[in-house]
Amino acid sequence: MSTREVMHSPSDLAWFKSSYSSDQGGACIEVAACPCAVHVRDSKDTAKPSLTFGRETWADFVAFAAADRAEIAM
């Protein structure tokens, strides 16, 4: 970790729930971005630890998921 990176506690982050999420429960995640990382947690149990990814890794995942989704829609 570089000296410019700052550790963030989950309570310090602004969490956003998936737009595909409903009030019915189910498998949903929340995402919080900060300058050095993207944090992901289970929206049903926010007390559990979150996963933390580098911003580039998260961008690669999102691009992969979007490409796969576009392929399925064909």
Secondary structure by P-SEA (a helix, b strand, c coil): ccccbbbbccccccccccccccccccbbbbbbbcccbbbbbcccccccbbbbbcaaaaaaaaaaaaaaaaaaac
